[in-house]
Amino acid sequence: MSINFKQSVKCPKCGELHDMTVWSSITVDDSADLKELLLKREINIFRCSSCETSALLPSPLLYHDKDKKLMISFTPCYDKLEKLQLFDNIKKSSKDSGELKSLEDYNLRFVSTYDELLEKILIFDNGLHDKVIECLKVLILTQEPEKAEHRVCVFGKCDDKELEFLIKDNKEGQFYTSKIPMSSYETIKEQLRLSGVKYRSFDWEIIDIDYGSSLLRGVNNNF
């Protein structure tokens, strides 16, 4: 069930108040239109009609796709320590409430940026798995290790033959694309499976490029 509430939001630039609908939960099965708005970056985004300032509201959002057995908990956060604390709180709350027992076949994800939220949705919508995608990102970035520190790689799109990634170089201010054969995706997916990686969650997880690096270093991560 999708849940929202009304809130008056003050523009951080001009100070004008706006009444907004803020979504705290989106369930795809009964709100496909909300998913489309989310992918268009129109959910929980404040836009001032007076000065045209836009900003993400600091409101948690739970995304639930029953068909894909995907649940994503999103809380905007840019501090690493705070992010880990929020993650621990979600894990504890889910365990204490008994919710985990009803989500045994799910992929449970915690993300802290809007971009991560949308990327996760796109990955699973394309029938892919984010654990493999994060490993591929590491392999792409390490092709030029001297530039990896100031580059960000995100999944873009795919077809039957290849996957396309977008690379942003924050130092150069440039964007690049990198294409990976679908056969490489399938090879890595099978290698990870044989190494013990599970393609469903037993608890909430943070699956990001650090996770991908750990897998490629041969760290088991308790799977």
Summary of the structure (lengths in Angstrom):
residues: 223
radius of gyration: 18.6
end to end distance: 31.3
largest distance: 56.7
contacts: 611
relative contact order: 0.11
helix: 37%
strand: 29%
